[in-house]
Amino acid sequence: MIPEVTRELVLLYTMFFRIGLFSIGGGYVMLPMLRVEVTEKRDWLSVPELLDYYAISQATPGIISVNIATHVGFKRRGVAGALAATAGVVMPSVIVILLIAIFLPALRANVVVARAFAGIRVAVAVLLTGMLGSLVRKGWNTAVDVVLTVAAFGLVVFGDVSPIPLIIGAGLVGYLLGRWRRHRA
Amino acid sequence: MTLYVLFFMFVQIGLFTIGGGLATLPLLKEAAVDGGFLSLGEFIDMVAISQSTPGPIGVNLATIVGYRLEGILGGVIATVGIIAPSLLISMVIARWMRNYADHPTVQSIMTGIRACALGLIASAAWFILREAVFTGDSGGATGLEWLVALTDIRALVLFVLMGAVYVFKPAWPVVYIVVGGVLGVLFL
């Protein structure tokens, strides 16, 4: 007889393995899949709770899907649950990517594949520009947002500044502005 | 590069990846490309693979860059490194700080960081666009002639065409990457 705890840890691992496997090209499909698994199929979380986890995960340093997996796993089975869920969500990446990476050097040596990669680089540029467009539409709410974005871009591209001090500086600007606004209100 | 250095490089990237997987790109470019471990072209190909395979883009990038630098163990170590900050910080928040996301201080800090992250992602997009489209030899020309000499016209046409399709019908990234590959073989 397998103990209940072990069964649930295995369940957390396999559930998040499936979610990791089907999140291709960004975490956009993760939330709908997770909602079905933890609020419909099982009574683990309410929908508001899940959305709360999502909001926390977006405001926490690190990979969003790992953050969510950690929250759900931790809620069910503490540290062991968090580890099982996180291991599950990253395992498909590790397996698929290692398989590709092992065969990549041989592929790259092929002339046709080299030309395909020239086209793929253009596709990546299109995708990034497009995704950036939709992020900007959602993310630019005040003049300060626009100034911070443009300043960060300019400092990295023309000033050769490293991103990390910029992130810390922008967090500080946000903190001071927030304090100043609350002080005035 | 030792595994120890690799691990902490990715811990740092994980710690500063805030507000979505694309934020990994400028950090990784700075650490791996500007650090002299990868060429910009190699980096872009790894981004393409990470966008068209299952899983979070940050984890995919960590695995493939780690493998390229230090083999299978490197892939695993880099992955553990990039997820370690997420895992630890999220557990602390889950245990002790349930109102974290609603805290005014957290919200103010995040407002600043998100706006900055957009600029950083834009810088990564710019470096990638330059490598993909503006790869010619400028030959010392200036002004408009300089831009014309620098531009790979066929790549630019491909960019504009795919860009137009993206504006009207953004589909799964993997579709664009496959189409880009096919068009690359045919026209570039």
Interface residues (C-beta under 8 A of the other chain):
Chain A: G20 L21 F22 S23 I24 G25 G26 G27 D52 A55 I56 S57 Q58 A59 T60 P61 G62 I63 I64 S65 V66 N67 T70 H71 F74 K75 V79 A82 L83 T86 V89 V90 P92 S93 V94 V96 I97 L98 I100 A101 I102 L104 R108 V112 R115 A116 F117 A118 G119 I120 R121 V122 A123 V124 A125 V126 L127 L128 T129 G130 M131 L132 S134 L135 V136 G139 W140 V144 D145 V146 V147 L148 T149 V150 A151 A152 F153 G154 V156 V157 S162 P163 I164 L166 I167 G169 A170 G171 L172 V173 G174 Y175 L177 G178 R179 R182
Chain B: Q12 G14 L15 F16 T17 I18 G19 G20 G21 L22 T24 L25 P26 L27 E30 G41 I44 D45 V47 A48 I49 S50 Q51 S52 T53 P54 G55 P56 I57 G58 V59 N60 T63 I64 Y67 R68 I72 G75 V76 T79 I82 I83 P85 S86 L87 I89 S90 M91 I93 A94 R95 Y100 A101 P104 T105 V106 Q107 S108 I109 M110 T111 G112 I113 R114 A115 C116 A117 L118 G119 L120 I121 A122 S123 A124 A125 W126 F127 I128 L129 E131 A132 V133 A155 L158 F159 M162 G163 Y166 V167 P170 W172 P173 V174 Y176 I177 V179 G180 G181 V182 L183 G184 V185 F187 L188
